[in-house]
């Protein structure tokens, strides 16, 4: 297992092209299972989670053809359902949380599917209720095998449309129910659906395949089931979380970076939140330009109270960026309260930042107060361990801003979500080396 060796404290400069969206990729790859026709998907990121899901799809018997860099065609003509009941699948399925999203397509198309308890980031409890209750409402019958730690879902007849009020606006849960509904008999209404750009992209792709989905971009979706879906060509959006990561990196390292082709209209409030942190963000057509900025000052609320940054379902701030914002705040002028509402273990990486010299009070598992050092007292190099994707990239950003040398272990977690990260950092002047 490799490690990153980083000599921090240097300003960076250059252009970065964001990778395709990790979350969207996992959804649209699963959607290719809904048809026997060819589905061409462009801008697929070369990251660990996506590679794992493609491996699962191949083992299911899907024909996978590489057309070019990040450009693949998938054809799920003959699906090998026996693979789902093997130890090999259980191992692969437990590796990533995205594996749960094959449930909807296979249940609605073939009438049965095995699903292991999915893996992914260890950031607290991540319930499967939204997935299972939604599929059960559509007519799925669920059995749990405690010995194998997996679910067996099947249906006696074709799934049927239903009114579904989701208890939480789960992104992957919404995606699963949408995909299952496209081939269900009758009409499905999903209320309190997630409406992130990833979900909008999935719906647009499915409509291009012949689905009938209305209400795209809202939390109320109307889906009329069709008999079959056809193939399509789909291009994945740039990854909004990666874009936020580059903004944060530029700010804390006092760097001048241009992030190319970011799809501004799909970034929501992300630029605004970084601007509240005092970071200058310039729009140049569809690019983001971050100028060299020696200091940045956190804005206070209108009543002069300390700024609070918290996550929320779209169009609120994605929880995936709170770790990065926490690191950025350590070198700002001023204070900020970071409130992580959705996952109770995501702020525990802060212990690493405190060891590096950050001034942070971890109030409880969900809240942390960060007292900015304003680049007058720098973070110091340290030996760090990446616990999950977002905490991992946040520690990497902290190490690049720190004085001295840092070692980051368990970098496979970072590579699950960030493509060729050390090479791309090297291209803008970062002193980072991968050691096997």
ABEGO torsion letter per residue (X at the ends): XBBBBBBBGBBBBEBBBBBBBAAAAAAAAAAAAABABBBBBBGBBBBAAAAAAAAAAAAAGBBBBBAEBGBBBBBBABBBAAAAABAAAAAAAAABAAAAAAAAAAAAAAGBBBBBBBBEBBAEBBBAAAAAAAAAAAGBBBBBBAAAGBBBBBBABBBBBBBBBBABBBAAAAAAAAAAAAABBEBBBBBGBBABAAAAAAAAAAAAAGBBBBGBGBABBBBBBBABBBBBBBBBBBBAAAAAAAAAAAAAAGBBBBBBGAGAAAAEAAAAAAAAAGBBBBBBEABBBBBBBABBBBBBBAAGBBBBBBBBBOABBBAAAAAAAAAAAAABBEBBBBBBAABAAAAAAAAAAAAAGBBBBBABAABBBBBBAGGABBBBBBBBBBABAAAAAAAAAAAAABBEBBBBBGAAAAAAABBGAAAAAAAAGBBBBBBX
